[in-house]
Structures are given as structure tokens and as C-alpha cells.
């Protein structure tokens, strides 16, 4: 038989404790042992058990390790594309806060509109272009466009080229870039031909984006008879529906004799050959070109910034690389700049 007891209210517990001391009934005493302990020691309040939710919050607020890869500089691919060997590159791994490598790049300066009715004034200030490399081994070049009064213009930004420092005929030219987003913003990675004015010497646009179209980038060529509004251009839409500004992407061309191919993240989206040019025009993509990177504000194509455009705007370049075919081109020799 199991003895069941209803515990008295707390005000009667001292009386019951005294009775038990005079009438030691063993079975009852054993059954009421817990009550006797309650008489001598007050009950302590229960301590809550830490929940998994609280533990998760604690983990989420931990300070990242100093060796963690910065979110703005994800791991850089290092393996060359199959069949290509690296000829030239800038990995932008200089110390944090330093400027661009002047042995490889020349800054363009001025606010002339640059033939496109652009609104920015390009400067060579560290404010507009600098290396972001907090860990010392995963740098990016940051081009920063700002809204400010500067030498008669309302915006500042930066533009760089490799003219007379690196010029090349044929190869795979690629850049890993995170573009900005906003009405009137115009990031570009592109190339201009040497030995003549524009468009006679040619232009190859590896990447262009107008900020009001965050899901679309463009690959284009310009030449004599097919320049400006008549340039030969192809648009490429984001395959996953995410803006290109959300992340870094690899934009590339493979330029060989009589053919140019365009890629985004190794997906080919455009091919151009001499047969694709307007009738009677000339293929001018058979001589050295140099590279350019810039972040423009305004212009005839993207239009002006408006009240929705947030400043500053940032274009981040993880690297720029140029490869040549492992076996070369029998009828052509890659031509670096003379000086």
C-alpha cells in the first residue's frame, strides 16, 4: 500500500514538526522525510536552464577571429583557366589604406565629361581610390564615387589605365569585381586600342553596367563604322535573379585572332567575329590594347543620379589578370608595351 499525504499549509508546519518529535512513528516519519527537510531549510528558487536559442545568440555576437576572411574580400580563385598561363596581374594586395600601384596603373584626372557627358571629376586622391586589405592577404581596390563640390564639379571618382605600362595583343582578360548600384552610376572594365584615336583603334568593353539596371551587364565593341550608339553590344541578365551588385563576379573576354568571346563567371554569353560586323566595316582587333577601370557618375547612357541614388558609391576590384594561350598563336606574337 502506498501512503499518500496532503501537505499542510506552511503556517501549520512547525506544529507538525513538534508532534513528530514526540510520536516517532517510523513509517509515517519515513514518508514525511521530505516535509521535515522543508521545516529545517527554506526552498530555493529554481534556476532556469539556458536554452539553445540563448546559446545561439551568444555565438552570433562573438567577435570574428582576426584571421577570418573579410566579407568584402571573399577568397580569390588562384587556378588559371585550362589552357592559359598568367602573363600579367594586379591582385591589389598592398597594405590596407595604400594607393594603387603606379608602376602598373596611371590615374586619369579631370572633369571634362570624357566624351559621354559624365558629371564626375576624376582625381588621384586616396579618398577616391584605395586598397582595402585589413588582414594583409586578401586586398581589393576600392573606387569610391562621392557627391561633393570639387573644382566646379558635383561628384568625384577615379579612373585608371595601363597605357604604356602594359599593352597586349590577344589573351584572356578578366577582372573579379563587385559593382555598385544606383541611378546614374556607371562602372566599367574595358580596353582601348593603341596606335590611333577612337574609334579607329577600337574599344572592347569587358563589363559595363548602368546602375538603374542591377540585373543586367553589357559586353560591347566599338570600331570605325560601329561606335557610340552603333556599338555592337550584348546584354547578359543575372541567371539567378540577384543583382550583380550583391557579390563579386568574374567578368572576362577571350580574345584570339578573328574572334572575341565574353564570359560572366565562366558562362559564355557572347561571341564576335569579323562576319558579325556591319557590311563594309573593318575588324580592328588585331593590335595591342591597354586596360581601363573606372566608376563614372552620370552620362548620356546611364542618365543623372536622382533622389534615389545613395552616395558614396563603391566599386570593388579583387584582381585584374591577363592570360595567354599555353601554346601561343602561330600567326601572332603577344605584344607587351614597348615602355
N, C-alpha and C positions, 0 to 999 in steps of 0.2 A: 504494500500500500504506500502511495506517495502522499506525504503530508504537505498540504497547501496552506499557506498562511497569507492573510492580507495584512500588509504592514500598517501599523498605526500612523496617525499623523505625527509630525515632528514634535508637537508640543507634549505628547504622551510618552516619547521615547525614554526620558530619564526615569520615569516611574517603572517602566517595564524592565529597564536595566537593573534597578534595585531589587525587584521581585526575583529576577533570575539569580541574583547573588544569594538569596535566602532559600530558594527552592531549586536546587540544581537538578533538574530533570534532564538526564543525558540526551534522550532522543530529541527533545524539544530544543535543548541548547545547541546540539549539532545543527539542527535545521535553521536555528536563528543566529548562527555564527556571523553571517554577513551583516545582520542587524546590529550585533554587538560591536562589530568594527565600525559601523556607521556612527554608533554612540560615542566612540572614542576619537574618531578622525573625521573632520568635515570633508564632504565630497568635493573633489577638484573639478573645475570646468573642463569639458572635453576640448582637445586641441584639433583644429581642422587638418585633414590630410591634404598636402599640396596636390593640386590637380594637374593633369597633363597640360591643360590649357595654360596655367600659370607658368609651368616649366617652359612651354614653347615661347611665351612672351619673353622670358628671361633670356633664352637663347637668341631670339631675334634682336635683342638690344645689345648684344655683345659687340665690342669694338673689333673690327676686322684685323687680322694679322697684318703687320707691315709688309709681308711678302705677298699678300694677295694681289692678284692682277687688278688694276684699276678698272672700274666699269667703263671708263671712256676709252680704254685701250685693250680690247679683247686680244687673246692670243693670236699672234701673227703667223699665217701659214709660211713655212720655210721651204717646202719641197718645190723644186721647179717643175713646170709643166713638162709632160713627157715629150722628148724630142727637142727640148730647148735648153740652152745654157745661159746663165746670167752674164750679161755684159756690163750693165751699169745699174746702180740703185741708190736711193736715199731712204734709209729706214727711220730717219728723224729720231735717233736715239741720243741726241746731245743732252747735256744737263737740263734739268727742269728750269723753265723760265728763260732759257737762252734763245737767241735768234736763229734764223735759218742759216744753213751752210753757204756762205758766199763763194766758196770755191766751186759749188755746183749750180747755184741759182743767182740770178740777177733780179733785184726788185724793180718793178716799173713804178713810176711816180707821176702824179699829176691828176688833173680833173677836167680833161678836155672832152669828155663824153665818149672817147675811144671809138668813134665811128658808129656807135649804137645808141646815142642819146642817153648814155648811162649817167647816173646822178652822183656817184661816189667820187671821192678824191683818194686815189691810191697813195699810200705813204710807205716809207721804210721804217716806221716806228715799231718798237717792240709791242706797243699797245695793240697793233693790228695784226701781228703775226708772231707767234712764239711757239717754243717747244713745250709740250705738257708731258712730263716724264717723272712722276713722283717717286717711282721705285727704281729708276735708273736703267731699266732694261726693256721698257715697253712704251717708247715715246710715240707721240703723234704731233704733227704740225697743226696748229690751230690758226685758222684765218678768221679774224673777228671783224665783222662789219658793225659800225656804230653810228648812231644818229647824233651828230654833233656839228657845230659850226666850225669849219676848218678851211681857211684860205678861200672863202667865198662859196664853198660847197656845204651841203647839209648832211652829208654822210662821209664816212671814211671806211676804207677796207684795204686789202692787199692783193697784189698780183706778182707772180714770179715767172721767169723763163730760163731756159738753159742755153739760149743763143750764144754761140761762140765758146761755150763751155762743154756742151755735149750735143752733137747733131748726128743723126743716124739715118741710113737708108735701110729700110726693111727691119722686121723683127716683131716680137710680141711686146707691146707697150701696155702696162697695166698699173692701176692705182687702186688701193683699198681706201675707200672714202665713206664717211658719214656726212651726208648733205644736210643743209638746214631746210627749214620750211617756212614759207610766208609769202604773201602777196608782194610782188616786186623784187624778190630775191632770185639771184641767177648764178648758181655755182657751175663751174666748168673745169674739165681736164681736157686739153686739146693740143694740137700741133700745127705749126706753120712751116711752110717750105722756105728754104734758103735760096739765094740767088735771084731774087726778083720780088716785085711788090705783090700785094694782094689784089685780086685773087689769082694772078698769073702763076705764082709759085705754089698755090694750093693750100688748103686747110683741111685737117682731119679732126673732127670732134669726137673724142672717145666717150665723153659724158657731158651732157648738158641737161639742166632741169630748170624749169620756171616754177617758182615756189607755190604758185596757186594750183599746180597740178602735182600733188605729192605722190601720186601713184604712177607717174609716167616719167621716163627719161628718154633722151634722144641721142642717136648716133647720126652724124652728118658729114658730108664733104662739100667743099666749095672749090671751084676752079673757074677758069675762063669760060664764060657762057653758062655757067650753072652756079651762081654765087648769090649771096644775100637771100632775098625771098625765094630765089630759084635754086637754092642749095638742095642737094639730094639727101633727104633726111628720112629716117625711120624711127617711129616711136615704139617703145617697149613698155608694157604695162606690168606692174608688180604681180607675180604669179600667185601670191598668197593673199592679196588684197590688203597688205600692210604698207603704209607709206615707206618710201625708201629712206626717209629721214629717221626711221625708228632704229636703224642699225647700220653697221659697216657692211659694204658690199664691194666686190671686186669688179671693176669696170676695165675692159681690155679690148684691144684690137690685135689681130694677127695680120700683119701687112707683109705680103710677099709679091714678087713680080706679077703684075696684072691682076691682083686680087686683094681685097681687104675684107676681113670678117670682124664682126662686133660681137662681144660677149658681156653678159652680166652673170657673175657667179658661175662661170664656165658654161652657161647656157648660150648657145649661138642664136642670135635673133636677126642678123643682117649680113648679107654678102653683096659686094660690089665688084664688078669687073668693067673693063672698057666698053663692053657691049651694052652696059646699063646707062651709059652717058647719053645725053641728048645728041641727036644726029649732028655731025659736023663739029663737035667739040673735042677737046684734046684731053687725054689722060696725062695728068702732070704729077703722078705719084710714083716717081722713079728716081728721086734725088734726095739729098739729106733734108730732114725735118728736125726742128727742135721742139721741146715740150713747154707747155704753159699750164699753170694752175691759178685760178682766181675766183673771187667771190664778188660779183657785181651787184649793185643796187640800182634798180630801175633799168630803163632801156625800152626801145621800141617793141621788143618781143614780150618781156615779162610785164611791162607796164610799171606804174609808180607804186611804191608802198602806200598803204592806206591805214585807216584806223585799226584794222585787224592785225597789222604787221607789228610784231614784237621785236624790240632791239635791246641788247645786241643780238646778232645772228652769228652762228658758229659753223664753219666748215672744217671738218677734221680729216686729216690725211694720215693714214697709218704708214703707208710707204708708196713709193713710185719705183717701178722696176722695168728694165728693158732686157729682153732675152733675144738671142739669135738662134737660128736653126743649128742643131748639133753638127749637121753635115754641110751647112752653108748653102749658098745659092751659086751654082756653077757659073751662071752668066753675069753675076753681080757680086761685088765685094762690099761688105758693110763699111760705111764711111763715117768715122768719127770726125768731130770738128778739128780743123787744122790747128787752131789755137784757142 
